[in-house]
């Protein structure tokens, strides 16, 4: 199962690549994927899988794209 992680916003510049690809042989949570690629949960404001917003506990059961969006600040 292939998981593509797409980093949005400033996350593109904070980590070595804005597109990360991982292979898993069984279902995996987004939390585990974040740990595997060493992305801090504190950097992620929301997560999208397809058109759905999901939480870190979401179980990925097939190859998919996961978009990570950072906290946005400003005034």
Buried (B, 14 or more C-beta within 10 A) or exposed (E): BEBEBBBBBEBBEEBEEBEBEBEBEEEBBBBBBBEBBEBEEEBBEEBBBEEEEBEBEBEBEEEEBBBBBBEEEEE
